Amino acid sequence: MISSEEDLWPAIQSALHGLHALHQAGLVHRDIRWKNILKLPASNGSWMLIDLETVWKTDCTPSCWLRAWDDNTLVDGVYTRSSDLYLVGRLMESFRDLSPEAKEFQAKLLRHEFLSAQEALRVDGNGKYSFSSRNLPLVPLVHFDSLEGESMQELEDYAIQKAEETTAATYKALNLAEEITSIMFHQISHTHDTVVDIDHELS
């Protein structure tokens, strides 16, 4: 649950990180909503961009209209990399009382000023990048050069494969969370029974 701007930045950074990988491969996500940005259990504020079923080649005229879009999403009727970033800006509309810094960054996203996620993330000489508007921990840069020149079918197959991998990882994380919850429940129940026994003996 995001309750403050401090919590918001890591989620936005993670979304941009995922988009950067896609944009490097000539792909776009197209369905960036909060339901598609998952906070990883037992992590230090890490998030993951999920649901890659809508991933498509960039700079194409869409054949359908997705729920997250509005009249300003497309650029001259075409879905571009900056369309993805526009949707990231829309995510930030869920939060009031943003700092001037955050509002300025959001405005650039909504005005399509960033042409790719790489422009919204500064790359340094060590192959890492940091958030352009915030001093967040550096995240390793992932290269997808091997996807360049692939056919549309191969890109679609790759997107489906990654979607399946993401779904499997998500279910694994959820199952782990259920196991932890079950263990905690049994521990609480055992503690409760012990307290009741002690209280009964004392009375």
Protein Blocks (a to p, Z undefined) as FASTA:
>chain_A
ZZbfklmmmmmmmmmmmmmmmmmnopafklacfklpccdehiehiacdehjllgccehia
cfbdcfkbcfklpgghiacfklmmmmmmmmmmmpghiafklmmmmmmmmnomafbfklmp
ccdfkopacdfkbccdddddddfklmgopafklmmmmmmmmmmmmmmmmmmmmmmmmmmm
mmmmmmmmmmmmmmmmmmmmmZZ
